[in-house]
């Protein structure tokens, strides 16, 4: 298992589109959630709703989340 490591955003951005674990602040509370980064628009979206933007992201884990489907 890879250790959690945060990279500052927007100083650094993911190299490819995909799901990442991100840290953001909303209503004076810091949260850690799964978010989708679109490399073309350079914006973060809700992992379940690609129409909904997530604002206030200040860091992300550089390891992209991949799903494994058990046969």
Secondary structure, 3 states (H helix, E strand, C coil): CCCCCEEECCCCCCCCCEEEEEEEEECCEEEEEEEEEECCCCEEEECCCCCCECCCEEEEECCCECCCCCC
